[in-house]
Amino acid sequence: MTNNRREFLKKAGLATVGAAGATTLAAPAVHAQSTIKWRLQTYAGPALGEHVIKPAIDAFNKAANGEMVIELYYADQLVPTGELFRAMQNGTIDAVQSDDDSIAAPVDVSVFGGYFPFATRYSLDVPVLFNQYGLNEIWEEAYNEVEGVKWLSAGAWDPCHFATKDPINSLADLKGKRVFTFPTAGRFLSRFGVVPVTLPWEDIEVAMQTGELDGIAWSGITEDYTVGWADVTNYFLTNNISGAWCGSFFANEDRWNEVPEHLKTLFKLCMDSSHYYRQHWYWGGEAQLRTEGTKMQLTTIPDEEWATVEAEAYKFWDEIAETSDRAKRVVDIFKKYAKTMEKAGKPYRYS
């Protein structure tokens, strides 16, 4: 074999073997690829997290095939929920699943996260508002004005009902009740004499047992049973102030930018999987536990009385619309959407 031939094979990564001049591929160069590791904290405790996020994160970790691993942490495990935004912004944690309101996101749309009163009637309203009525673009616009955080995706959870020690059969029964709820929902409910209380998520069950709380307006009946609150409350009010909680996934912007495109796509698919799972888990759970659950007695405030709460909510909308131009754009979308659903009639709206 000529020297030129040997030199070509050497440069091509081939080697000669034996007198016959047979060639084999040389072992390829191995470049160490470090696994991308994230720490993601959710708003939910372990029992609830088993449904609202763990299946999606487990699927991501499996499909990422060692290229990326997300470590999942539950409510307040690393950082108090109210400090999650800042912790993510400064890189203490890499990602968050929560509503904008609870994590004190410094954007004017944060008030619409969680339970914004009567903005939705059903869980499907949330993805429609974001994907077809322009909320995706508004949320992206708002978070692009904040350094260090990337808003990724919003989805729907359960409706907001009261779970209480004492029965609620009228608005008067709400007066003076100390209730664990979300910040904006608490602001609204205070108009009816409710005393909003903020506590760490894991302390709620004990607070109900000790009498520090009279009730919870943080979920539907599915969560009441799943997380143990049905064991420390006696009554479930069938009226709700919102048909679906609006929550999102967020990430530290620098960490998100470091993720290769194929893994970003995978994470987006897993977020969609999470959104889909919650749609059927809550929808079925709410009906099943109202009809088959044995731990809580159902109560209802009459429709004509509850209509005054809805009317007050629309006043609340107008007050929020005055806080910023972007808030007004969101409220205008809610109003347009509500009119469309009412005009469409059943099954979109029954009243």
C-alpha positions in Angstrom: 0.0 0.0 0.0 1.4 3.4 -1.0 2.2 6.0 1.6 -0.5 8.2 0.1 -3.1 5.5 0.5 -2.1 4.9 4.2 -2.3 8.7 4.8 -5.8 8.9 3.3 -7.0 6.0 5.4 -5.5 7.5 8.5 -7.2 10.8 7.9 -10.5 9.0 7.1 -10.4 7.2 10.5 -9.5 3.8 9.0 -6.6 1.4 9.9 -4.9 -1.4 8.0 -5.0 -4.9 9.3 -2.8 -7.8 8.3 -0.7 -8.4 5.3 -3.7 -8.5 3.0 -4.3 -4.9 3.6 -7.9 -5.3 4.9 -9.3 -2.2 6.6 -11.5 -1.6 9.6 -13.2 1.4 10.9 -11.4 3.0 13.8 -13.3 3.6 17.0 -15.1 6.9 16.8 -14.0 9.7 19.0 -16.2 10.0 22.1 -17.2 13.4 23.3 -18.6 13.6 26.7 -22.1 15.0 26.7 -23.2 16.2 30.1 -26.8 15.6 31.1 -28.9 18.7 31.4 -30.5 18.8 34.9 -33.4 20.9 36.0 -35.1 21.4 39.3 -38.8 22.1 38.8 -41.1 23.0 41.7 -44.9 22.8 41.5 -47.5 24.5 43.5 -49.1 21.1 44.4 -48.3 18.8 47.3 -47.3 15.2 46.7 -50.8 13.6 46.5 -52.0 16.2 44.0 -48.8 16.3 42.1 -49.2 12.6 41.3 -51.9 13.8 38.9 -51.2 17.4 37.9 -47.6 17.1 36.9 -45.7 13.8 37.8 -47.0 11.8 34.8 -45.8 14.4 32.4 -42.3 14.8 34.0 -41.9 11.0 34.2 -42.7 10.8 30.5 -40.3 13.6 29.7 -37.4 12.0 31.6 -38.0 8.7 29.9 -38.3 10.1 26.4 -35.3 12.5 26.9 -33.2 9.3 27.1 -30.5 10.6 29.5 -30.0 13.9 27.6 -32.0 15.8 30.2 -33.4 15.0 33.6 -36.0 17.1 35.5 -36.1 16.7 39.2 -39.6 17.3 40.5 -40.2 19.1 43.9 -43.6 19.7 45.5 -45.2 22.7 47.2 -42.7 24.6 49.4 -40.1 21.8 49.3 -37.3 24.1 48.0 -38.8 27.6 48.1 -42.1 29.0 49.6 -44.7 29.2 46.8 -44.9 33.0 47.1 -41.2 33.3 46.3 -41.1 30.9 43.4 -40.9 33.6 40.7 -37.9 35.3 42.2 -36.2 32.0 42.9 -36.7 31.0 39.2 -35.6 34.4 38.0 -32.3 34.3 39.9 -31.6 30.6 39.0 -32.2 29.0 42.4 -34.6 26.7 40.6 -35.0 26.1 36.9 -38.7 25.8 36.3 -42.1 26.2 38.0 -45.6 25.0 37.6 -48.1 27.3 39.2 -50.5 30.2 38.6 -49.1 33.7 38.1 -51.0 35.0 41.0 -49.7 32.7 43.7 -46.0 33.1 42.7 -46.3 36.9 42.8 -45.2 37.3 39.1 -44.4 41.0 38.6 -46.6 41.3 35.5 -49.9 43.0 35.1 -51.6 39.8 33.9 -50.7 37.9 37.1 -54.1 38.9 38.5 -55.8 36.7 35.9 -53.8 33.5 36.9 -55.5 31.2 39.4 -59.2 31.9 39.8 -60.2 35.2 38.2 -63.9 35.3 39.2 -66.4 34.0 36.6 -63.9 34.4 33.7 -64.4 30.7 32.9 -67.3 28.3 33.3 -65.7 25.1 32.1 -62.1 23.8 31.9 -62.1 23.9 28.1 -62.6 27.7 28.3 -59.0 28.2 29.3 -57.2 26.6 26.3 -59.7 28.2 24.0 -59.0 31.7 25.4 -55.3 31.2 25.1 -55.2 29.5 21.7 -58.1 31.1 19.9 -58.7 34.5 21.6 -55.2 35.9 21.9 -54.2 35.3 25.5 -51.1 33.4 24.4 -49.8 36.4 22.7 -50.6 38.7 25.6 -48.9 36.5 28.2 -45.8 36.2 26.0 -45.8 40.0 25.6 -46.1 40.5 29.3 -43.3 38.1 30.3 -41.0 39.3 27.6 -40.9 42.6 29.6 -39.5 40.7 32.6 -35.8 39.6 32.6 -34.8 36.1 33.4 -38.1 34.2 33.1 -39.7 32.4 30.1 -43.5 31.8 30.2 -44.1 28.5 28.4 -47.7 27.4 28.5 -51.1 27.8 30.3 -53.7 25.2 30.9 -56.9 24.5 33.0 -57.3 22.8 36.3 -60.5 22.4 38.5 -63.3 24.8 39.4 -63.2 26.9 42.6 -65.7 25.7 45.3 -66.0 26.1 49.0 -65.3 23.2 51.3 -66.3 24.1 54.9 -66.9 22.9 58.4 -70.3 24.5 58.6 -73.0 24.4 55.9 -73.2 27.4 53.4 -76.8 27.9 52.2 -76.7 31.6 51.7 -74.3 34.5 51.2 -74.8 35.5 54.8 -73.3 32.2 55.8 -70.0 33.2 54.3 -69.5 36.3 56.5 -66.6 36.1 58.8 -65.5 32.7 57.5 -61.7 32.4 57.5 -60.9 30.7 54.2 -57.7 29.6 52.5 -57.8 30.7 48.9 -55.8 32.4 46.1 -54.8 36.1 46.3 -57.1 37.6 43.7 -60.0 35.2 44.6 -59.5 36.3 48.2 -59.7 40.0 47.2 -63.0 39.3 45.4 -64.5 37.1 48.1 -63.8 39.7 50.8 -66.6 41.7 49.3 -69.0 39.1 50.8 -67.4 39.0 54.2 -65.0 36.2 53.6 -61.7 36.6 55.5 -58.9 35.3 53.1 -56.1 33.5 54.9 -52.7 32.6 53.4 -50.8 29.6 54.8 -48.3 27.1 53.4 -50.1 24.4 51.4 -49.1 21.5 53.7 -50.5 23.3 56.8 -54.1 23.5 55.5 -55.4 20.2 56.8 -54.1 20.9 60.4 -55.4 24.5 60.2 -58.9 23.1 59.5 -58.6 20.7 62.4 -57.4 23.3 64.9 -60.0 25.9 63.9 -57.6 28.3 62.4 -59.5 27.9 59.2 -63.3 27.6 58.6 -63.0 26.6 55.0 -61.1 26.2 51.8 -61.8 27.9 48.4 -58.9 26.5 46.5 -60.2 23.6 44.4 -63.0 21.4 43.3 -64.2 18.3 45.0 -61.6 16.1 43.2 -58.8 17.8 45.1 -60.7 17.8 48.3 -60.7 14.0 48.2 -57.3 13.6 46.7 -55.3 15.7 49.2 -57.3 14.8 52.3 -59.3 18.0 52.8 -62.6 16.0 52.5 -61.5 14.3 55.8 -61.4 17.6 57.7 -64.4 19.4 56.2 -68.1 18.5 56.2 -69.8 20.4 53.4 -69.2 21.2 49.7 -70.8 24.2 48.1 -71.9 23.4 44.6 -71.8 27.1 43.5 -68.3 28.2 42.2 -66.7 31.5 41.5 -64.7 30.1 38.6 -65.1 27.1 36.3 -61.4 26.5 36.0 -58.1 27.4 37.6 -55.6 28.9 35.1 -52.0 27.8 35.7 -48.8 27.8 33.7 -45.4 26.4 33.2 -42.4 28.8 33.5 -38.6 28.4 33.2 -35.5 30.4 33.9 -34.8 32.1 30.6 -31.1 31.2 30.5 -31.7 27.6 31.3 -34.5 27.4 28.7 -32.2 28.9 26.0 -29.6 26.2 26.8 -32.0 23.4 26.0 -31.6 22.1 22.4 -34.6 22.5 20.1 -35.6 18.8 20.1 -35.8 18.8 23.9 -37.8 22.0 23.9 -40.3 20.4 21.6 -40.4 17.3 23.8 -41.1 19.4 26.9 -43.9 21.3 25.1 -45.5 18.0 24.1 -45.3 16.9 27.7 -46.9 20.1 28.9 -49.7 19.5 26.4 -50.0 15.9 27.8 -50.3 17.3 31.3 -53.0 19.8 30.2 -54.9 16.9 28.5 -54.7 14.6 31.5 -56.1 17.2 33.8 -59.1 17.9 31.5 -60.5 14.4 31.9 -59.2 13.7 35.4 -61.0 16.7 36.9 -64.1 16.5 34.7 -64.8 13.0 35.6 -63.7 13.4 39.2 -66.0 16.3 39.9 -69.1 14.5 38.8 -68.2 11.1 40.3 -67.4 12.5 43.8 -70.5 14.7 43.8 -72.7 11.7 43.2 -70.7 8.9 44.8 -68.6 10.6 47.5 -69.5 9.9 51.1 -67.4 12.3 53.0 -69.0 15.7 52.2 -72.6 16.9 52.1 -73.6 19.1 49.2 -75.1 22.5 49.8 -76.2 25.2 47.3 -76.9 28.9 47.4 -80.0 29.7 45.4 -79.4 30.8 41.8 -81.1 34.2 42.3 -78.9 35.0 45.2 -75.7 33.7 43.5 -76.5 35.9 40.6 -75.6 38.9 42.7 -72.1 37.4 43.1 -71.7 37.1 39.4 -72.9 40.7 38.9 -70.3 41.8 41.4 -67.7 39.9 39.5 -68.3 42.0 36.4 -67.8 45.2 38.4 -64.5 43.6 39.7 -63.5 43.0 36.0 -64.0 46.7 35.2 -61.9 47.7 38.2 -59.1 45.4 37.1 -59.4 46.7 33.5 -58.5 50.2 34.8 -55.1 49.1 36.2 -53.3 48.9 32.8 -53.9 48.8 29.1 -53.0 45.2 28.9 -55.4 44.3 31.7 -58.1 46.0 29.8 -57.3 44.0 26.7 -57.6 40.8 28.7 -60.9 41.9 30.2 -62.2 42.8 26.8 -61.4 39.3 25.6 -63.2 37.8 28.6 -66.3 39.9 27.8 -66.2 39.0 24.1 -65.8 35.3 24.9 -68.6 35.4 27.4 -71.0 37.0 24.9 -70.0 34.4 22.3 -70.7 31.5 24.6 -74.0 32.9 25.8 -75.1 33.5 22.2 -74.1 30.0 21.2 -76.3 28.6 24.0 -76.4 25.0 25.1 -74.1 23.2 25.7 -71.7 26.2 25.8 -73.7 28.1 28.4 -76.9 27.0 30.2 -77.6 30.3 31.8 
